[in-house]
Amino acid sequence: MGAATNNNTTDHNGGLHVAIIGAGITGINLALGLQARNIRYTIYERAPGFREIGAGIGFSPNAERAMGVLNADDVLAAYKRVANPNGEDYFQWLDGRHSDSLLFKLYCGKDGFQGCRRSDILEEWAKRVPASCVQFGKQVDSVADGKDNHDDGGGGVVITFTDGTTARAEAVVGCDGIRSRIRQIVLSSPDDKSAIAAQHPHYSNKFCFRALVPMSRAVKALGPYRAGTRFMYNGPDAHIITYPIGNNTVLNVLAVISDPDPWLDSKKHTTNGSKREALAAFGAWHPTVRKIVDLLPDEMEKWAIFDMAEHPAPTYVRGRVCVAGDAAHASGPHLGAGGGMGIEDALVLSALFEAVAQEASANKTVEKRKLIEAALVAYNDVRYGRTQEVVQATRTACDLFQWQEPAVGSDGEKFGREITRLFHRIWEYDVNGMVREAVDGLRGRTGTNCASGR
């Protein structure tokens, strides 16, 4: 992980300690946001170390702004160190089926939406997390809030792991991904059918192949221009996205296909796949697209795309336990917004926990448990509508890419109008206003002078 200063030891927070379940993008950003605010935390990760599956990722303008407010030195600066320079500051969509011609291009801001390897950015962020603040090999079995198990007072929330050990914290944030155990716990209401349905993600009837192609091979097949900047190839029932990462050493390729025969076991995230299946899906497309598909390895994993569009979580909060990131609002990759939504969640939670800590430190008569509960309700109030809108918009974007929206089809002008609206709704977001609204909500619920120091 590298050396990092542990500023978690400063106890201006009246003993506030947050347990973070999961060390992915959302969890590690929450940790670094709390660290910048001198809030104690422990990350519990079921894997034996920091890891991030997948190939490339890009972060949208709103996500960059959230990084800067969350922790500019350890989050935003780290991202900029590994981000690949844009060939052009545009998204460009092409007719991948017929002509290889431009359908629409969208400006994403100066140096906006830069891509990087998922593993690179996670490693860069992990360097800033003290080893003493992480426990690996910890898979959650159950969580019991003090008010549920009659262990209120100083007992806090009790976390039991599958290895039989336990831990305590004043609050628990589940950042444990799309198959979140904490989401199951938060939504464990036997009489609420919507909550039961939302405990698990559901197959979107889309799957993808993804690969990192050496840039020398990509340039030979596509030329330096197509390999050197971001392009999307639209067409019937499928689409492909390509962009350079790794300081222009590799081309990230993502091919998304509407499943003609949805898997019988829709709970499996991956299965064995091959280039033959991709070639069959894109065999009648333009030669440029077929060249991209030919860059894929002969044998590769086939990734099912799960989300929570059809069965959204009715709430992200239960007592002093909540979920964030994919654990709360898993979406597909089609708008490049999932990671950014997790970072926005981390920012709001960091600000709210800071406000709770300051109030608990300044006012010894206040009941910290109630402050935390009110803070998590304020988090839910601010984040629920925003994140659920993105989940649904991501489904819509995929329909547009794959010409499955009857009113738009392959019409570039109509496509441009609709996709601009979807992206700008995500990008043009006031993250500072979001934080103020959340802290104001906490203040209104508790009747205190809670105020974030940011």
C-alpha positions as CSV (number, residue, x, y, z in Angstrom):
1,M,0.0,0.0,0.0
2,G,2.9,2.3,0.5
3,A,3.5,4.8,3.4
4,A,0.6,7.0,4.5
5,T,0.1,9.3,7.4
6,N,-2.5,8.1,9.8
7,N,-4.4,11.2,10.8
8,N,-7.2,8.9,12.1
9,T,-5.6,9.1,15.5
10,T,-6.7,12.7,16.2
11,D,-9.8,12.3,18.3
12,H,-11.7,15.6,17.8
13,N,-14.7,13.5,16.9
14,G,-16.0,12.5,20.3
15,G,-15.1,8.8,19.7
16,L,-17.0,8.6,16.3
17,H,-15.8,5.5,14.5
18,V,-17.2,4.4,11.1
19,A,-17.0,0.9,9.8
20,I,-16.7,0.7,6.0
21,I,-17.6,-2.7,4.4
22,G,-15.7,-3.1,1.1
23,A,-12.5,-1.6,-0.3
24,G,-13.7,-0.8,-3.8
25,I,-14.0,2.7,-5.4
26,T,-16.8,3.9,-3.1
27,G,-15.3,2.4,0.1
28,I,-11.8,3.7,-0.4
29,N,-13.1,7.2,-1.4
30,L,-15.2,7.3,1.8
31,A,-12.2,6.3,3.8
32,L,-10.1,9.1,2.3
33,G,-12.9,11.6,2.8
34,L,-13.2,10.6,6.5
35,Q,-9.4,10.7,6.8
36,A,-9.3,14.3,5.5
37,R,-11.9,15.2,8.2
38,N,-10.1,13.3,11.1
39,I,-13.0,10.8,11.5
40,R,-11.8,7.4,12.6
41,Y,-12.7,4.5,10.3
42,T,-11.9,0.9,9.6
43,I,-12.3,-0.8,6.2
44,Y,-13.3,-4.5,6.3
45,E,-12.7,-6.2,3.0
46,R,-13.4,-9.8,2.2
47,A,-10.6,-10.1,-0.3
48,P,-7.0,-10.8,0.9
49,G,-6.0,-7.3,-0.4
50,F,-7.0,-4.3,-2.4
51,R,-8.1,-5.4,-5.8
52,E,-10.3,-4.1,-8.7
53,I,-11.7,-6.2,-11.4
54,G,-12.4,-5.0,-14.9
55,A,-10.3,-3.1,-17.4
56,G,-10.8,0.7,-18.0
57,I,-12.9,3.3,-16.3
58,G,-13.5,7.0,-16.8
59,F,-14.8,9.6,-14.4
60,S,-17.2,12.2,-15.4
61,P,-16.9,16.0,-14.7
62,N,-19.2,15.8,-11.7
63,A,-17.2,13.0,-10.2
64,E,-14.0,15.0,-10.6
65,R,-15.6,17.9,-8.7
66,A,-16.7,15.6,-6.0
67,M,-13.2,14.2,-5.7
68,G,-11.9,17.7,-5.2
69,V,-14.3,18.5,-2.4
70,L,-13.9,15.1,-0.8
71,N,-10.1,15.1,-0.6
72,A,-8.3,17.0,-3.3
73,D,-4.8,15.9,-2.3
74,D,-5.4,12.2,-1.8
75,V,-8.3,11.5,-4.2
76,L,-8.3,14.0,-7.1
77,A,-4.6,14.4,-7.4
78,A,-4.2,10.6,-7.4
79,Y,-6.7,10.2,-10.2
80,K,-5.0,12.9,-12.3
81,R,-1.6,11.0,-11.8
82,V,-3.0,7.9,-13.5
83,A,-5.5,9.4,-15.9
84,N,-4.8,9.0,-19.6
85,P,-4.6,12.2,-21.6
86,N,-7.5,12.7,-24.0
87,G,-6.8,12.5,-27.7
88,E,-9.8,14.8,-28.1
89,D,-12.2,16.2,-25.4
90,Y,-15.2,14.7,-27.1
91,F,-17.4,11.6,-27.0
92,Q,-17.9,10.5,-30.6
93,W,-20.6,8.1,-31.7
94,L,-20.3,6.4,-35.1
95,D,-22.7,4.3,-37.2
96,G,-21.0,1.0,-36.5
97,R,-23.5,-1.1,-38.6
98,H,-23.5,0.6,-42.0
99,S,-21.2,3.5,-42.8
100,D,-18.7,4.1,-40.0
101,S,-19.7,7.7,-40.2
102,L,-20.1,10.2,-37.4
103,L,-23.6,10.3,-35.8
104,F,-22.9,12.8,-33.1
105,K,-20.1,14.2,-30.9
106,L,-20.4,15.7,-27.5
107,Y,-17.9,18.0,-25.8
108,C,-17.0,16.7,-22.3
109,G,-14.9,19.6,-21.1
110,K,-11.2,20.4,-21.1
111,D,-9.4,17.1,-20.1
112,G,-12.9,15.8,-19.2
113,F,-13.8,12.2,-18.7
114,Q,-10.3,10.9,-18.8
115,G,-9.9,7.1,-18.7
116,C,-7.5,4.9,-16.6
117,R,-7.1,1.3,-15.6
118,R,-9.3,0.4,-12.6
119,S,-6.4,-1.3,-10.9
120,D,-4.1,1.7,-11.4
121,I,-6.5,4.2,-9.7
122,L,-7.4,1.8,-6.9
123,E,-3.7,1.2,-6.2
124,E,-3.0,4.9,-6.2
125,W,-5.8,5.6,-3.7
126,A,-4.8,2.7,-1.5
127,K,-1.4,4.1,-1.0
128,R,-3.0,6.8,1.1
129,V,-4.8,4.4,3.4
130,P,-2.8,3.4,6.6
131,A,-2.4,-0.3,7.0
132,S,-3.8,0.0,10.5
133,C,-7.2,1.1,9.1
134,V,-7.8,-2.0,6.9
135,Q,-8.7,-5.6,7.8
136,F,-8.7,-8.0,4.9
137,G,-10.3,-11.4,4.7
138,K,-13.4,-10.2,6.6
139,Q,-16.7,-11.2,5.1
140,V,-19.8,-9.9,6.9
141,D,-22.3,-12.4,8.2
142,S,-24.6,-10.1,10.2
143,V,-25.0,-6.6,11.6
144,A,-26.9,-5.7,14.7
145,D,-27.7,-2.1,15.5
146,G,-27.7,-1.2,19.2
147,K,-31.4,-0.3,19.2
148,D,-32.2,-3.7,17.6
149,N,-30.2,-5.8,20.0
150,H,-30.8,-3.8,23.1
151,D,-27.1,-3.0,23.2
152,D,-27.4,0.8,23.0
153,G,-25.2,3.0,25.1
154,G,-21.5,2.6,24.1
155,G,-22.0,-0.7,22.4
156,G,-22.8,0.8,19.0
157,V,-23.3,-1.4,16.0
158,V,-22.0,-5.0,16.2
159,I,-20.6,-6.6,13.0
160,T,-20.2,-10.4,13.0
161,F,-18.0,-11.9,10.3
162,T,-18.1,-15.4,8.8
163,D,-14.9,-16.3,10.6
164,G,-16.7,-15.9,13.9
165,T,-15.0,-12.6,14.9
166,T,-16.9,-9.4,15.7
167,A,-16.3,-5.6,15.5
168,R,-18.1,-2.5,16.7
169,A,-18.6,0.9,15.3
170,E,-20.9,3.9,15.7
171,A,-22.0,3.5,12.1
172,V,-21.7,1.0,9.3
173,V,-21.5,1.9,5.6
174,G,-21.9,-1.0,3.2
175,C,-19.7,-0.3,0.1
176,D,-19.6,-4.0,-0.7
177,G,-20.7,-3.8,-4.3
178,I,-23.4,-5.1,-6.5
179,R,-23.9,-8.3,-4.5
180,S,-23.9,-6.5,-1.2
181,R,-24.4,-8.4,2.0
182,I,-25.1,-5.1,3.8
183,R,-27.9,-4.3,1.4
184,Q,-29.6,-7.6,2.3
185,I,-29.4,-6.7,5.9
186,V,-30.7,-3.1,5.4
187,L,-33.6,-4.5,3.4
188,S,-34.4,-7.5,5.6
189,S,-38.1,-6.7,6.0
190,P,-40.1,-10.0,5.5
191,D,-43.3,-8.1,4.9
192,D,-42.0,-5.7,2.3
193,K,-42.0,-7.4,-1.1
194,S,-40.2,-4.5,-2.8
195,A,-37.4,-4.7,-0.2
196,I,-37.1,-8.5,-0.7
197,A,-36.9,-8.1,-4.5
198,A,-34.2,-5.4,-4.1
199,Q,-31.9,-7.5,-1.9
200,H,-30.3,-8.9,-5.0
201,P,-29.4,-7.3,-8.4
202,H,-31.1,-8.5,-11.5
203,Y,-29.8,-9.4,-15.0
204,S,-30.4,-6.6,-17.5
205,N,-30.4,-9.0,-20.4
206,K,-27.1,-7.4,-21.6
207,F,-23.7,-8.9,-21.4
208,C,-20.3,-7.7,-22.4
209,F,-16.8,-8.7,-23.5
210,R,-13.9,-6.5,-22.3
211,A,-10.3,-6.5,-23.1
212,L,-7.1,-4.5,-23.0
213,V,-5.4,-4.5,-26.3
214,P,-1.7,-3.5,-26.7
215,M,-1.6,-0.1,-28.5
216,S,0.7,-1.4,-31.2
217,R,-1.9,-3.9,-32.3
218,A,-4.7,-1.4,-32.0
219,V,-2.9,1.2,-34.2
220,K,-2.0,-1.4,-36.8
221,A,-5.7,-2.4,-37.1
222,L,-7.4,1.0,-36.7
223,G,-4.8,3.7,-37.3
224,P,-3.5,6.1,-34.7
225,Y,-6.5,8.4,-34.7
226,R,-9.2,5.8,-34.0
227,A,-6.9,4.1,-31.4
228,G,-5.9,7.4,-29.8
229,T,-9.2,8.9,-28.6
230,R,-12.6,7.8,-27.4
231,F,-15.1,6.3,-29.9
232,M,-18.5,4.6,-29.6
233,Y,-19.8,2.4,-32.3
234,N,-23.6,2.2,-32.3
235,G,-25.8,-0.4,-34.0
236,P,-28.8,-2.8,-33.7
237,D,-28.8,-4.7,-30.4
238,A,-25.1,-4.0,-29.6
239,H,-22.5,-1.4,-29.3
240,I,-18.7,-1.0,-28.7
241,I,-16.7,1.6,-26.8
242,T,-12.9,2.1,-27.2
243,Y,-10.5,4.5,-25.5
244,P,-6.8,4.5,-24.7
245,I,-5.5,4.1,-21.1
246,G,-2.2,3.3,-19.4
247,N,-0.5,6.4,-20.8
248,N,-1.6,5.4,-24.3
249,T,0.0,1.9,-24.0
250,V,-3.3,0.0,-24.3
251,L,-6.7,0.3,-25.9
252,N,-9.6,-0.4,-23.6
253,V,-12.4,-2.3,-25.5
254,L,-15.9,-2.9,-24.2
255,A,-18.4,-4.7,-26.4
256,V,-22.0,-4.8,-25.1
257,I,-24.5,-7.2,-26.6
258,S,-28.3,-7.6,-26.0
259,D,-28.6,-11.3,-25.0
260,P,-30.7,-13.2,-27.5
261,D,-31.0,-16.1,-25.1
262,P,-30.8,-14.8,-21.5
263,W,-28.8,-17.1,-19.2
264,L,-30.7,-19.6,-17.3
265,D,-28.7,-18.9,-14.2
266,S,-29.1,-15.1,-14.0
267,K,-27.3,-15.0,-10.6
268,K,-23.9,-15.8,-12.3
269,H,-21.9,-12.7,-13.0
270,T,-19.5,-14.3,-15.5
271,T,-19.3,-17.4,-17.7
272,N,-16.9,-18.6,-20.3
273,G,-17.1,-16.8,-23.6
274,S,-15.2,-16.6,-26.9
275,K,-14.4,-14.4,-29.8
276,R,-16.6,-16.5,-31.9
277,E,-19.7,-15.2,-30.0
278,A,-18.6,-11.6,-30.5
279,L,-17.9,-12.2,-34.2
280,A,-21.4,-13.6,-34.6
281,A,-22.9,-10.6,-32.9
282,F,-21.0,-8.1,-35.1
283,G,-20.4,-10.2,-38.2
284,A,-22.7,-8.0,-40.4
285,W,-21.3,-4.7,-39.1
286,H,-19.0,-2.3,-40.8
287,P,-15.4,-3.6,-41.4
288,T,-14.0,-1.2,-38.8
289,V,-16.1,-2.8,-36.1
290,R,-15.1,-6.2,-37.2
291,K,-11.4,-5.2,-37.0
292,I,-12.1,-4.1,-33.3
293,V,-13.7,-7.5,-32.5
294,D,-10.8,-9.3,-34.1
295,L,-8.5,-7.7,-31.5
296,L,-10.3,-9.6,-28.8
297,P,-8.6,-12.7,-27.4
298,D,-9.9,-16.1,-28.6
299,E,-11.1,-17.1,-25.2
300,M,-12.4,-14.6,-22.6
301,E,-14.9,-14.1,-19.8
302,K,-18.5,-13.1,-20.7
303,W,-19.7,-10.6,-18.2
304,A,-23.4,-10.3,-17.3
305,I,-24.5,-6.7,-16.7
306,F,-26.6,-6.6,-13.6
307,D,-28.4,-3.5,-12.2
308,M,-31.2,-2.4,-9.9
309,A,-33.4,-0.7,-12.5
310,E,-36.4,-3.0,-12.2
311,H,-36.2,-3.6,-8.4
312,P,-34.7,-0.5,-6.8
313,A,-33.9,-0.5,-3.1
314,P,-36.8,1.4,-1.3
315,T,-34.3,2.9,1.1
316,Y,-30.5,3.0,1.6
317,V,-30.7,3.3,5.4
318,R,-31.7,1.3,8.4
319,G,-30.8,2.8,11.8
320,R,-27.1,3.4,11.9
321,V,-26.4,1.2,8.9
322,C,-26.5,2.3,5.2
323,V,-25.4,1.3,1.8
324,A,-23.5,3.4,-0.8
325,G,-22.3,3.0,-4.4
326,D,-23.3,-0.1,-6.3
327,A,-24.5,-1.6,-3.0
328,A,-27.3,1.0,-3.0
329,H,-27.9,1.7,-6.7
330,A,-26.1,-0.6,-9.1
331,S,-26.3,0.5,-12.7
332,G,-24.8,-0.6,-16.0
333,P,-21.7,1.0,-17.4
334,H,-23.4,2.8,-20.3
335,L,-23.2,6.4,-19.0
336,G,-19.9,6.0,-17.2
337,A,-21.6,7.2,-14.0
338,G,-21.5,4.4,-11.6
339,G,-18.1,5.1,-10.0
340,G,-19.0,8.8,-9.9
341,M,-22.2,8.2,-8.0
342,G,-20.3,6.2,-5.4
343,I,-17.8,9.1,-5.0
344,E,-20.7,11.6,-4.6
345,D,-22.2,9.2,-1.9
346,A,-18.8,9.2,-0.2
347,L,-18.7,13.0,-0.2
348,V,-22.1,13.4,1.4
349,L,-21.4,10.8,4.0
350,S,-18.1,12.3,4.9
351,A,-19.6,15.7,5.3
352,L,-22.5,14.4,7.4
353,F,-20.2,12.3,9.7
354,E,-18.0,15.4,10.1
355,A,-21.0,17.4,11.2
356,V,-22.1,14.7,13.6
357,A,-18.6,14.5,15.1
358,Q,-18.4,18.3,15.6
359,E,-21.8,18.4,17.2
360,A,-21.1,15.4,19.5
361,S,-17.7,17.0,20.5
362,A,-19.2,20.4,21.2
363,N,-22.4,19.2,22.9
364,K,-21.9,16.4,25.4
365,T,-25.6,16.2,26.1
366,V,-26.6,15.2,22.6
367,E,-27.3,11.5,21.9
368,K,-24.8,10.5,19.3
369,R,-26.9,7.5,18.1
370,K,-29.8,9.8,17.2
371,L,-27.4,12.2,15.4
372,I,-26.0,9.4,13.3
373,E,-29.5,8.1,12.5
374,A,-30.6,11.5,11.5
375,A,-27.4,11.9,9.4
376,L,-28.1,8.7,7.5
377,V,-31.7,9.8,6.8
378,A,-30.4,13.1,5.5
379,Y,-28.0,11.1,3.2
380,N,-30.9,9.0,1.9
381,D,-33.0,12.1,1.3
382,V,-30.3,13.8,-0.8
383,R,-28.9,10.8,-2.7
384,Y,-32.0,8.7,-3.4
385,G,-33.6,10.6,-6.2
386,R,-30.3,11.5,-7.9
387,T,-29.0,8.0,-8.0
388,Q,-32.2,6.3,-9.0
389,E,-32.5,8.7,-11.9
390,V,-29.0,7.7,-13.1
391,V,-29.9,4.0,-12.8
392,Q,-32.9,4.5,-15.1
393,A,-31.0,6.9,-17.4
394,T,-28.3,4.3,-17.9
395,R,-30.8,1.8,-19.2
396,T,-32.2,4.5,-21.6
397,A,-28.7,5.3,-22.8
398,C,-28.0,1.6,-23.7
399,D,-31.3,1.5,-25.7
400,L,-30.2,4.6,-27.6
401,F,-26.7,3.1,-28.4
402,Q,-28.3,-0.1,-29.6
403,W,-31.1,1.5,-31.7
404,Q,-33.8,0.1,-29.5
405,E,-35.6,3.4,-28.9
406,P,-38.2,3.4,-31.7
407,A,-38.6,7.2,-31.8
408,V,-34.8,7.6,-32.3
409,G,-33.4,4.6,-34.0
410,S,-30.3,5.4,-36.0
411,D,-31.2,9.1,-36.5
412,G,-28.0,11.0,-35.5
413,E,-29.8,14.3,-34.8
414,K,-32.4,12.7,-32.5
415,F,-29.8,10.6,-30.8
416,G,-27.6,13.6,-30.2
417,R,-30.4,15.5,-28.6
418,E,-31.4,12.6,-26.3
419,I,-27.9,11.6,-25.3
420,T,-26.8,15.1,-24.5
421,R,-29.8,15.5,-22.2
422,L,-28.9,12.3,-20.3
423,F,-25.2,13.2,-19.9
424,H,-25.7,16.8,-19.0
425,R,-28.2,15.8,-16.3
426,I,-25.4,13.9,-14.7
427,W,-22.5,16.2,-15.4
428,E,-24.2,19.6,-14.5
429,Y,-24.7,18.9,-10.8
430,D,-23.9,21.1,-7.9
431,V,-21.9,18.8,-5.6
432,N,-21.3,21.7,-3.1
433,G,-25.0,22.4,-3.0
434,M,-25.6,18.7,-2.4
435,V,-23.4,18.8,0.7
436,R,-25.1,21.9,2.0
437,E,-28.6,20.4,1.5
438,A,-27.5,17.2,3.4
439,V,-26.1,19.1,6.4
440,D,-29.1,21.4,6.4
441,G,-31.3,18.3,6.5
442,L,-29.4,17.0,9.4
443,R,-29.7,20.3,11.3
444,G,-33.4,20.4,10.6
445,R,-34.0,16.9,11.9
446,T,-32.0,17.3,15.1
447,G,-32.6,21.0,15.9
448,T,-28.8,21.4,16.4
449,N,-26.2,23.7,14.9
450,C,-24.6,20.9,12.9
451,A,-22.3,22.3,10.2
452,S,-19.7,20.7,8.1
453,G,-16.4,22.3,8.2
454,R,-15.9,22.1,4.4
